[in-house]
Amino acid sequence: MRQLILLILTMVIFSCKNDAPHTIKGTAAGFDDGTEIYLQDLGPNNTRIALDTAIVNQGSFAFYKSQDNTKVLQIISAQNIEGQLLLVKDPNPLTIELYKDSLNTSLVTGSLENELFNTYRNESRILNIKKNDLRRLLAKAQAETDGVMVDKYMEEIKKMDADFITERKELLATHSDKMVSIAALSDLINAKVITGDETATFFENLSEDVQKSPIGTSINNYIAQQKAQKMASKLASVGNKAPEFSALTPEGKTLSLSETLGEYTIIDFWASWCKPCRMENPNVVRVYNKYHDKGLNIISVSLDRPGQKDRWIKAIEKDQMDWYHVSNLQYWQDPIPRSYGVRAIPATFLLDKNGVIVAKNLRGSALETKMDELLGS
């Protein structure tokens, strides 16, 4: 799944400074006077909602946009300066020490939420630096075939990974009503170190306002998608009838799965942009040419991107895939692979003449061996 916290800015809305009490004030040592400092909310689906713009004056800046107590992560960035600072929205006045050379390590004070988040950001940064250093040392030891040091560095990385998981789970348990908990859960998801069931359990234990934050809503949607995929995988398992589907052919006609069934039929999920798919295609072509006259059909479902029909058709022609083809040209949003629980391509499902799944994800020699078993003389 796409990362849940992205640090790419979109738009800026300028607001005028007034005489109201500041909501955020800060020092900006080293920044030129006149530099614009931007404040944004991290909104639903990682959108950026511009709130205010401050101007550096004699090393200081201030925002005056009123803040409420809804749970939201915010971003502060600076004109022509790389990086950005994540903080927690707070109705109380906050103070920031903004570091020009490292915005993401800047300090935010004035609330427990942000002090916790400061610590979390800093510890995460240090952990990443240490882990990258260990990876470089490991690569060097591997290049020098130094088995002792390879084992040592691998063990250290393993322990670091275990500590990463433990510490974030502890945060989820001890600060379930703070935004640092949802950041910790996001990190665990992105690191792919917890199951879908664990994710759902951790999320359910968070306070309602944290759950309803924009990042909480994103995680809740992710959990729902994972559950749907799990259910789809279960339905599209060996022994079950393959879910029916229909989509457009390259010629623009609607074609359904049931119309393509032969003695045996392969549903082949692929895309023109997928290198492993293209590498596997010659093998599938060989198997098709060998067994088509004996009853083997193939229907390929492409996950090509919107607006790239020409690339899809050219890839079919170049790879000599002389069988049925359909695509909604919706990339990973295509409902057909979702209904089969497909998370990576190439992916294949082998059906009998009744549309019952008899095998999954056969590739290379395994595919030919199976077809020889079923249709060989």
Backbone torsions as a table, in degrees:
resi	resn	phi	psi	omega
1	MET	NA	140.4	169.8
2	ARG	-41.5	147.8	179.6
3	GLN	-67.1	147.3	-173.0
4	LEU	-83.0	-25.3	176.1
5	ILE	-119.4	112.5	177.2
6	LEU	-110.4	145.3	-176.9
7	LEU	-114.2	55.9	177.6
8	ILE	-119.5	125.2	-176.3
9	LEU	-82.6	153.9	178.0
10	THR	-117.2	-77.9	-171.2
11	MET	-125.5	163.1	-180.0
12	VAL	-132.3	131.3	174.3
13	ILE	-112.7	126.8	-176.1
14	PHE	-88.5	139.9	175.5
15	SER	-129.2	158.3	-174.6
16	CYS	-93.7	142.7	177.0
17	LYS	-70.3	141.9	178.4
18	ASN	-135.5	-169.8	-175.7
19	ASP	-95.5	7.2	178.7
20	ALA	-69.6	158.4	177.0
21	PRO	-58.6	144.5	-179.3
22	HIS	-70.1	152.0	170.5
23	THR	-99.4	-32.0	174.8
24	ILE	-140.1	126.9	172.5
25	LYS	-122.9	157.0	-177.4
26	GLY	-157.8	160.8	170.7
27	THR	-101.6	145.2	-177.1
28	ALA	-137.3	64.4	-177.9
29	ALA	-60.4	131.9	178.4
30	GLY	90.6	-10.9	178.2
31	PHE	-81.6	140.7	176.8
32	ASP	-69.9	143.5	172.7
33	ASP	-57.5	141.2	-178.7
34	GLY	91.8	-8.5	177.6
35	THR	-65.1	134.1	179.9
36	GLU	-86.7	132.9	176.2
37	ILE	-113.1	129.8	-172.6
38	TYR	-110.6	138.9	176.2
39	LEU	-117.0	128.5	179.9
40	GLN	-137.1	150.6	167.2
41	ASP	-86.5	143.8	169.6
42	LEU	-86.7	104.8	-171.2
43	GLY	-92.8	-170.1	179.9
44	PRO	-59.2	143.2	178.0
45	ASN	55.4	34.8	175.8
46	ASN	64.3	22.5	174.0
47	THR	-73.3	159.2	178.6
48	ARG	-112.1	123.7	-178.5
49	ILE	-109.2	106.9	-176.9
50	ALA	-68.6	134.7	-177.0
51	LEU	-115.6	-44.6	-171.2
52	ASP	-161.8	158.0	174.8
53	THR	-130.4	129.9	176.8
54	ALA	-112.6	156.6	179.6
55	ILE	-116.7	128.8	178.1
56	VAL	-68.4	129.0	178.2
57	ASN	-137.8	113.5	-179.6
58	GLN	53.7	45.1	174.2
59	GLY	78.0	12.1	-179.5
60	SER	-134.7	161.3	175.6
61	PHE	-153.4	164.8	178.1
62	ALA	-155.4	145.0	173.1
63	PHE	-108.1	146.1	-177.3
64	TYR	-122.3	3.3	178.9
65	LYS	-66.1	125.0	-178.2
66	SER	-64.3	143.7	-178.1
67	GLN	-120.1	141.4	174.6
68	ASP	-105.7	-169.6	-174.7
69	ASN	-101.6	18.8	174.5
70	THR	-69.6	147.6	-177.3
71	LYS	-80.2	110.1	-178.9
72	VAL	-146.8	140.5	168.5
73	LEU	-86.0	143.8	179.4
74	GLN	-123.7	162.5	-179.1
75	ILE	-126.6	132.0	170.9
76	ILE	-115.0	129.8	177.8
77	SER	-136.0	170.8	-176.0
78	ALA	-131.9	147.1	179.9
79	GLN	-57.8	124.6	176.0
80	ASN	61.7	22.4	177.6
81	ILE	-119.8	131.6	179.8
82	GLU	-72.8	150.0	175.7
83	GLY	90.2	173.6	178.1
84	GLN	-158.3	164.1	-176.9
85	LEU	-113.6	127.3	173.4
86	LEU	-93.1	135.3	176.0
87	LEU	-144.8	173.1	-179.7
88	VAL	-102.6	129.4	176.2
89	LYS	-57.6	137.1	-177.7
90	ASP	-146.3	137.9	179.2
91	PRO	-72.7	-18.4	178.8
92	ASN	-85.2	151.8	178.3
93	PRO	-59.8	135.7	178.8
94	LEU	-115.0	155.5	176.7
95	THR	-124.8	135.6	-177.1
96	ILE	-125.3	133.8	166.3
97	GLU	-98.3	103.0	-173.9
98	LEU	-92.7	121.4	-176.9
99	TYR	-99.2	118.5	-175.6
100	LYS	-60.9	-40.1	-175.6
101	ASP	-82.4	-9.0	-177.9
102	SER	-159.5	76.4	-176.6
103	LEU	-57.3	-36.3	-173.7
104	ASN	-72.6	-10.6	177.1
105	THR	-102.7	5.6	179.5
106	SER	-60.9	154.6	-176.4
107	LEU	-100.9	138.1	177.2
108	VAL	-120.8	122.7	179.6
109	THR	-125.4	161.0	177.9
110	GLY	122.6	-7.6	178.0
111	SER	-155.6	149.5	176.9
112	LEU	-61.2	-39.4	179.4
113	GLU	-53.5	-47.7	-175.3
114	ASN	-78.5	-28.5	174.3
115	GLU	-65.7	-40.6	174.8
116	LEU	-62.7	-41.5	-178.1
117	PHE	-69.2	-36.6	173.8
118	ASN	-54.2	-51.4	-177.6
119	THR	-61.0	-43.0	-178.5
120	TYR	-63.7	-46.5	179.8
121	ARG	-61.0	-44.7	-177.0
122	ASN	-66.2	-44.2	-180.0
123	GLU	-65.9	-37.0	178.2
124	SER	-65.2	-41.0	179.5
125	ARG	-64.4	-45.3	179.7
126	ILE	-63.0	-41.7	178.7
127	LEU	-60.3	-43.6	-179.7
128	ASN	-64.0	-39.9	178.7
129	ILE	-63.2	-46.9	-179.3
130	LYS	-62.8	-41.3	-178.3
131	LYS	-68.3	-40.2	176.8
132	ASN	-63.4	-38.7	176.7
133	ASP	-62.4	-43.9	179.4
134	LEU	-64.5	-37.6	179.0
135	ARG	-64.8	-38.3	177.1
136	ARG	-65.5	-42.8	178.1
137	LEU	-64.2	-39.1	178.3
138	LEU	-63.0	-45.1	179.3
139	ALA	-61.3	-39.4	178.9
140	LYS	-65.2	-44.0	179.7
141	ALA	-64.8	-38.0	178.0
142	GLN	-66.0	-40.2	178.8
143	ALA	-64.6	-31.9	-179.4
144	GLU	-91.8	5.4	-177.8
145	THR	48.5	41.9	177.7
146	ASP	-92.7	89.2	-174.3
147	GLY	-59.7	-37.2	-178.5
148	VAL	-62.9	-48.2	-178.1
149	MET	-72.2	-32.7	175.8
150	VAL	-58.7	-48.1	179.3
151	ASP	-61.7	-40.7	-178.9
152	LYS	-62.5	-48.8	-177.4
153	TYR	-68.5	-37.1	178.5
154	MET	-64.7	-37.6	178.1
155	GLU	-67.5	-38.9	178.7
156	GLU	-65.9	-41.1	177.9
157	ILE	-65.1	-40.9	178.7
158	LYS	-60.8	-43.7	178.7
159	LYS	-65.5	-39.4	179.1
160	MET	-62.5	-41.2	177.8
161	ASP	-64.3	-40.5	179.5
162	ALA	-65.7	-40.4	178.0
163	ASP	-65.0	-39.0	177.9
164	PHE	-56.0	-47.0	-179.0
165	ILE	-66.7	-47.0	-177.3
166	THR	-61.1	-46.6	-176.7
167	GLU	-64.6	-38.2	-179.7
168	ARG	-73.8	-33.8	174.9
169	LYS	-66.5	-35.7	177.0
170	GLU	-66.0	-39.6	176.3
171	LEU	-60.6	-41.6	179.4
172	LEU	-64.0	-32.8	-179.2
173	ALA	-79.0	-36.5	-172.5
174	THR	-95.8	-19.5	-177.5
175	HIS	-132.4	48.9	-175.7
176	SER	-67.3	-13.6	179.5
177	ASP	-102.5	9.8	-178.7
178	LYS	-115.5	151.9	-178.5
179	MET	-66.5	-20.8	177.2
180	VAL	-62.0	-27.2	-179.7
181	SER	-68.3	-40.9	-179.0
182	ILE	-71.3	-30.3	174.3
183	ALA	-66.5	-41.3	178.6
184	ALA	-63.7	-41.9	178.9
185	LEU	-65.2	-39.8	177.1
186	SER	-60.2	-42.7	179.0
187	ASP	-63.6	-40.3	178.3
188	LEU	-64.2	-40.2	178.6
189	ILE	-65.0	-47.7	-177.5
190	ASN	-64.7	-30.6	178.4
191	ALA	-80.0	-7.8	178.8
192	LYS	56.8	46.6	-177.5
193	VAL	-116.3	5.3	175.2
194	ILE	-132.3	151.3	-179.0
195	THR	-79.3	168.0	176.6
196	GLY	-61.4	-38.5	179.0
197	ASP	-65.9	-40.4	177.8
198	GLU	-64.1	-42.4	179.2
199	THR	-57.8	-46.6	-179.4
200	ALA	-63.0	-40.0	180.0
201	THR	-65.7	-46.1	178.5
202	PHE	-60.6	-43.1	-178.1
203	PHE	-63.8	-42.8	-179.0
204	GLU	-62.6	-25.5	-178.8
205	ASN	-85.8	-5.7	177.5
206	LEU	-77.1	155.0	178.2
207	SER	-65.1	156.5	-175.2
208	GLU	-61.5	-39.4	-178.1
209	ASP	-69.5	-31.4	175.0
210	VAL	-69.9	-42.0	177.8
211	GLN	-59.0	-37.5	-175.5
212	LYS	-87.4	0.3	174.5
213	SER	-65.2	160.2	-179.8
214	PRO	-55.4	-43.0	179.3
215	ILE	-70.6	-32.2	175.3
216	GLY	-64.1	-40.9	177.7
217	THR	-63.1	-39.6	178.0
218	SER	-62.1	-42.8	180.0
219	ILE	-67.8	-38.5	177.7
220	ASN	-62.3	-40.1	176.6
221	ASN	-65.1	-39.4	177.8
222	TYR	-61.6	-43.9	178.6
223	ILE	-60.4	-43.1	179.6
224	ALA	-62.8	-40.7	178.4
225	GLN	-64.4	-41.3	179.1
226	GLN	-63.5	-40.8	178.2
227	LYS	-64.2	-41.1	179.5
228	ALA	-64.7	-41.4	178.6
229	GLN	-64.9	-40.0	179.2
230	LYS	-63.1	-43.0	177.9
231	MET	-65.3	-41.0	179.1
232	ALA	-63.8	-41.4	178.6
233	SER	-61.8	-37.9	179.4
234	LYS	-67.1	-42.7	179.7
235	LEU	-66.8	-37.0	-178.3
236	ALA	-95.0	45.5	179.8
237	SER	-102.3	163.8	-179.2
238	VAL	-58.8	132.2	-178.9
239	GLY	101.9	-18.2	178.3
240	ASN	-96.9	156.4	175.9
241	LYS	-73.9	136.1	-177.9
242	ALA	-65.0	135.3	177.2
243	PRO	-58.3	134.6	177.8
244	GLU	-71.1	149.6	175.1
245	PHE	-155.7	164.5	173.1
246	SER	-148.3	152.3	178.8
247	ALA	-161.7	178.7	-176.9
248	LEU	-85.0	141.9	173.4
249	THR	-81.4	171.5	174.9
250	PRO	-58.3	-25.3	179.7
251	GLU	-84.7	-3.0	177.5
252	GLY	88.7	13.8	178.4
253	LYS	-99.3	148.7	178.1
254	THR	-81.0	130.0	-179.4
255	LEU	-130.6	132.7	179.4
256	SER	-104.0	159.5	177.3
257	LEU	-59.1	-44.7	-175.8
258	SER	-60.7	-25.6	179.3
259	GLU	-75.2	-14.9	-173.3
260	THR	-104.7	-3.0	-173.1
261	LEU	-65.2	132.6	172.7
262	GLY	-114.3	-158.6	174.3
263	GLU	-59.1	-42.5	169.8
264	TYR	-138.3	146.5	-176.8
265	THR	-136.5	133.9	175.0
266	ILE	-101.2	125.4	166.9
267	ILE	-92.4	118.6	-173.9
268	ASP	-114.2	109.7	176.3
269	PHE	-90.5	125.6	-175.1
270	TRP	-156.0	-174.0	173.2
271	ALA	-163.6	153.0	-179.8
272	SER	-64.1	-27.7	-178.5
273	TRP	-83.9	-7.0	-174.0
274	CYS	-89.4	105.9	-176.9
275	LYS	-61.7	-46.2	178.2
276	PRO	-60.1	-33.7	177.1
277	CYS	-64.1	-46.4	-177.6
278	ARG	-66.0	-33.2	177.9
279	MET	-70.2	-31.6	179.8
280	GLU	-80.9	-22.7	-174.1
281	ASN	-55.3	-42.2	178.7
282	PRO	-58.2	-35.5	177.7
283	ASN	-67.1	-41.8	179.7
284	VAL	-66.1	-39.6	178.1
285	VAL	-60.9	-45.1	-179.2
286	ARG	-61.4	-44.5	179.9
287	VAL	-64.7	-41.5	179.4
288	TYR	-62.8	-46.8	-178.9
289	ASN	-63.4	-31.5	-178.1
290	LYS	-76.4	-34.8	-170.4
291	TYR	-118.0	-2.6	-177.6
292	HIS	-60.0	-42.9	-179.2
293	ASP	-66.7	-16.7	179.7
294	LYS	-96.1	1.1	174.7
295	GLY	119.8	7.3	179.4
296	LEU	-88.4	125.2	171.4
297	ASN	-114.9	158.8	175.7
298	ILE	-135.3	137.5	168.3
299	ILE	-124.4	117.3	-179.9
300	SER	-95.2	132.3	178.3
301	VAL	-111.6	113.3	-175.9
302	SER	-90.4	139.0	174.4
303	LEU	-101.3	35.0	178.1
304	ASP	-66.1	158.6	-173.3
305	ARG	-79.3	158.8	175.6
306	PRO	-56.6	140.2	177.5
307	GLY	78.7	6.1	-177.2
308	GLN	-118.5	38.5	178.9
309	LYS	-60.7	-39.6	-179.1
310	ASP	-60.7	-41.1	179.1
311	ARG	-63.8	-39.9	178.7
312	TRP	-60.6	-49.8	-177.2
313	ILE	-65.7	-41.3	179.6
314	LYS	-63.0	-37.9	179.4
315	ALA	-67.1	-38.3	177.1
316	ILE	-60.3	-45.3	-178.4
317	GLU	-68.5	-44.0	-177.1
318	LYS	-64.8	-39.6	-177.3
319	ASP	-87.8	1.7	175.8
320	GLN	56.9	47.3	-178.4
321	MET	-90.5	80.9	-170.3
322	ASP	-88.5	65.4	179.1
323	TRP	-149.2	-166.0	-178.2
324	TYR	-72.2	142.5	178.2
325	HIS	-139.6	138.9	172.6
326	VAL	-142.3	157.2	174.2
327	SER	-164.9	144.3	170.7
328	ASN	-93.8	-4.6	-177.4
329	LEU	50.3	50.7	-179.1
330	GLN	-121.7	14.8	176.6
331	TYR	56.0	-136.2	-177.9
332	TRP	-78.5	-4.7	176.1
333	GLN	-85.6	-0.1	-179.1
334	ASP	-62.7	128.8	-178.3
335	PRO	-69.2	-21.2	-177.2
336	ILE	-68.5	-55.5	177.1
337	PRO	-60.1	-32.4	178.2
338	ARG	-63.9	-38.3	-179.1
339	SER	-68.9	-16.6	177.3
340	TYR	-103.3	2.1	-179.3
341	GLY	68.8	25.3	-177.9
342	VAL	-76.8	124.9	179.9
343	ARG	-115.2	-11.8	180.0
344	ALA	-151.2	151.4	177.1
345	ILE	-126.4	152.3	4.9
346	PRO	-71.3	150.0	174.8
347	ALA	-141.4	137.8	-178.2
348	THR	-131.7	149.9	175.4
349	PHE	-130.8	125.2	179.8
350	LEU	-101.1	122.8	-176.5
351	LEU	-112.1	150.9	171.1
352	ASP	-86.8	-174.2	-174.2
353	LYS	-67.3	-16.0	177.6
354	ASN	-94.8	2.5	179.9
355	GLY	82.3	15.9	178.0
356	VAL	-88.1	135.1	-178.9
357	ILE	-73.5	123.6	-179.7
358	VAL	-110.0	-16.4	178.2
359	ALA	-163.6	158.5	-179.4
360	LYS	-134.9	145.9	169.3
361	ASN	54.2	44.5	172.6
362	LEU	-83.5	128.4	-179.5
363	ARG	-137.1	161.8	175.6
364	GLY	57.6	-138.8	-177.0
365	SER	-65.7	-25.8	-179.1
366	ALA	-63.7	-36.4	178.8
367	LEU	-66.5	-46.3	-179.1
368	GLU	-65.3	-39.9	178.6
369	THR	-60.5	-43.6	-179.3
370	LYS	-65.7	-43.2	-179.1
371	MET	-68.2	-33.0	176.0
372	ASP	-65.2	-37.8	178.1
373	GLU	-64.8	-38.4	-175.3
374	LEU	-87.1	-37.4	-172.9
375	LEU	-123.8	-0.4	-179.4
376	GLY	-65.8	156.0	-178.5
377	SER	-76.3	NA	NA
